Amino acid sequence: MALWHPYTQHKTAPLPVEIARGEGALLWDKDGNAYIDAIASWWVNPFGHSNKYIADAIYKQLTTLEHVLFGGFTHKPAQLLAERLLEILPSSQKKLFFSDNGSTAVEVALKASLQYFYNKGEKRTKIIALENGFHGDTFAAMAASGISFFTEAFRGSMIEVSRIPAPTTGREQESLDTLNGLLATGDYAAFIFEPLVQGAAGMVMYNPAPLDALMAACRAHNVFTIADEVMTGFGKTGRNFACDYLTRQPDMMCLSKALTGGTIPMAITTFTQQIFDGFYDDDVNKALFHGHTFTANPTGCAAAHAALDLLLTPEMQENIQRVSARHLDFMDEILRHPRVKTARVQGVIFALEIEREGEEAYYGGFRNRLYDFFMANGVVMRPVGNIVYILPPYIITDAQLERVYAVIKAALAEVF
Ligand SMILES: *Cc1c(COP(=O)(O)O)cnc(C)c1O
């Protein structure tokens, strides 16, 4: 086999499952076995696999203008997409910069933060991030990520990042105090965070109010706030964006994953007017010198348009509330299980932690036994250590959700 897979130790990993087809919340392997995609293929696919509405929009764009360079050129799909996104984004967001994936969206936000102060001649070269955050695997994004085994090998080659605890219940004050200590130094350009839900950490959740307090502290010290909504964006938390739960608005946002309904890789970093103005100058050297070959690919934009159409239908909004309500019922039930340490829900995101001393390793043995059990029972879920989470396509049926819950209950009875 010629393929090198992501996050995979090829010496010990089982062979990958060959998927031949997908439809709605289901995937079929090459032998015809069906699996419920309970994690929306790494959180990208809210509207189901092989969605015909998005596919038609992509085909139409492919046969009109599949791609054109974005340096010196523009096109309607990008212009209209920007206008539509500005209608639903927090009103502070005024400028959109396209790139290719979540990591590049973060890379752009961090580079813009650092260069904004460089352009001004102000020395602010460090970044603040949350413990156990995840922001991607390119260098700056990786530096901001706090899950150590992802980044350990690259220590010493990274921008300087200081970490504060996520403001989870009981740690709000500690989080704010640590932040204030850092802000007092004047060394920091930006604070990046996953608003309300830290995905890769195992769907760790916290409340809007303490995040508002952290953002207010940053504002008081002219430190930019970057809401990385790569995972949380486009309905996952129950509203269009996790930032919609806040009273404050961020200076930048990172969007990707569900942006195109899980069809074409694309990302956007959004900015306030103030940040854009920090690059607007007669001096060409003050421009943001960042770009990718496929920036604002028209086909990707067409896919994002179609995805937005679907997201904003009343039916899809009802689906989000339906899934969320089902999760809450399941949480009430499963919290009584003796092996369940804790459970939590935010929008379509459900997570539970299994009581299992010493088996919290991200890719440890217990995690692998759970994963194998779920796959053998026809459900795609990727536990994070002892944390099992569901983040299904919004169109998952009630029967499919019930099946996912039943398989989790069976795992609690059978997997040790
Ligand atoms: C997945 C993710 C990223 C990285 O996105 P890629 O497309 O994998 O590069 C960044 N931030 C968050 C919050 C994510 O969940």
The ligand as an ORCA input file, in Angstrom:
! r2SCAN-3c Opt
* xyz 0 1
  C     -10.071     20.540     12.985
  C      -9.722     21.824     13.615
  C      -8.698     22.638     13.114
  C      -7.811     22.221     11.980
  O      -8.512     22.078     10.788
  P      -7.862     21.237      9.600
  O      -8.813     21.423      8.473
  O      -7.787     19.829     10.076
  O      -6.528     21.801      9.316
  C      -8.484     23.862     13.709
  N      -9.223     24.274     14.757
  C     -10.208     23.513     15.270
  C     -11.001     24.030     16.419
  C     -10.486     22.262     14.742
  O     -11.441     21.498     15.258
*
